[in-house]
Amino acid sequence: MELNIQGVICRPTADERLCVGKPYLVRGYALSGGGRAVDRVEISLDDGNTWDLASLYTMHSKGKESSNERDWAEKQWSWVLWSYRIDSVPPNCNIACRAWDSGGNKQPSAAVWNYRGVMNNAVFRVKPQTTSSAHSRL
């Protein structure tokens, strides 16, 4: 059995306070199985109604002349870090992330139930607390 595509939000955490109207850098990681590369990670600030691309930090371009070219014959056996800059944190934001791999697989909106409860890879969601105070943790 191969690992399903997964994307995870590491920052902010659910108990973290974000300051409304201030910038924030959302961070996480993504991975896929079967030698498939993580192709992209998308972030939503409105619980999945609209999506925007996150920046990926990968090693696949190391040593190549153009950093935007990927050798599609290469197998990818590692996870990637990603980040997404929120220019102005909205009130009551619901942050979601979903990843896509080079095989066209993406994280489903909801978990697919199975008897053992394994390999669940639904869209990852975080609802951080928001405040108008200037004392948010960055």
FITORDREN-341072 format. One record per residue (C-alpha): y, x negated, z; residue in three letters. Coordinates in steps of 0.25 Angstrom, whole numbers, padded with zeros to 4 digits, always signed. Layout:
<sites>
YXZALA ...
</sites>
This chain:
<sites>
+0000+0000+0000MET +0014-0005-0004GLU +0026-0004+0005LEU +0036+0007+0001ASN +0050+0003-0003ILE +0059+0004+0010GLN +0073+0002+0014GLY +0078+0001+0028VAL +0092+0002+0035ILE +0093-0009+0046CYS +0108-0007+0049ARG +0114+0002+0053PRO +0104+0007+0063THR +0103+0021+0068ALA +0110+0018+0081ASP +0121+0010+0075GLU +0135+0015+0074ARG +0143+0014+0061LEU +0158+0016+0061CYS +0162+0027+0051VAL +0171+0021+0040GLY +0168+0007+0042LYS +0159-0002+0033PRO +0144-0005+0037TYR +0133-0013+0031LEU +0120-0006+0030VAL +0108-0015+0030ARG +0093-0014+0028GLY +0081-0019+0020TYR +0071-0014+0010ALA +0057-0018+0005LEU +0047-0013-0005SER +0032-0016-0007GLY +0023-0020-0018GLY +0032-0031-0023GLY +0043-0022-0027ARG +0058-0026-0024ALA +0068-0018-0017VAL +0077-0013-0029ASP +0088-0006-0021ARG +0092+0000-0008VAL +0101+0012-0008GLU +0109+0017+0004ILE +0114+0031+0007SER +0125+0034+0017LEU +0123+0049+0016ASP +0108+0050+0019ASP +0103+0049+0005GLY +0113+0057-0003ASN +0119+0045-0010THR +0114+0031-0011TRP +0120+0017-0014ASP +0114+0004-0016LEU +0113-0007-0005ALA +0114-0022-0008SER +0100-0029-0008LEU +0098-0043-0003TYR +0086-0049-0009THR +0080-0062-0013MET +0075-0057-0027HIS +0087-0064-0034SER +0085-0078-0028LYS +0085-0089-0038GLY +0088-0080-0050LYS +0100-0082-0059GLU +0105-0067-0057SER +0104-0062-0043SER +0103-0047-0049ASN +0090-0050-0057GLU +0076-0047-0051ARG +0064-0052-0057ASP +0056-0039-0057TRP +0043-0047-0059ALA +0044-0053-0045GLU +0038-0046-0033LYS +0047-0043-0021GLN +0040-0045-0008TRP +0052-0044+0002SER +0062-0034+0008TRP +0077-0034+0005VAL +0089-0033+0013LEU +0100-0023+0009TRP +0114-0019+0014SER +0124-0008+0010TYR +0139-0008+0014ARG +0144+0005+0019ILE +0159+0004+0017ASP +0163+0016+0026SER +0152+0022+0035VAL +0152+0037+0034PRO +0152+0046+0046PRO +0137+0050+0049ASN +0131+0041+0038CYS +0116+0042+0036ASN +0112+0029+0029ILE +0099+0029+0021ALA +0093+0018+0012CYS +0082+0018+0002ARG +0076+0007-0006ALA +0071+0006-0020TRP +0061-0004-0025ASP +0059-0011-0039SER +0047-0001-0042GLY +0057+0011-0041GLY +0052+0015-0027ASN +0062+0021-0017LYS +0062+0025-0003GLN +0059+0041-0002PRO +0069+0050+0005SER +0059+0054+0015ALA +0047+0048+0021ALA +0033+0051+0014VAL +0024+0056+0025TRP +0010+0049+0025ASN -0001+0050+0035TYR +0001+0036+0041ARG +0016+0036+0041GLY +0017+0023+0034VAL +0026+0018+0022MET +0037+0028+0025ASN +0049+0023+0017ASN +0059+0034+0017ALA +0074+0032+0015VAL +0079+0024+0027PHE +0090+0032+0035ARG +0099+0028+0046VAL +0110+0037+0053LYS +0119+0027+0060PRO +0129+0033+0070GLN +0143+0033+0065THR +0156+0031+0073THR +0171+0031+0070SER +0172+0020+0081SER +0174+0005+0077ALA +0163+0000+0085HIS +0151+0002+0075SER +0141-0009+0075ARG +0140-0017+0061LEU 
</sites>
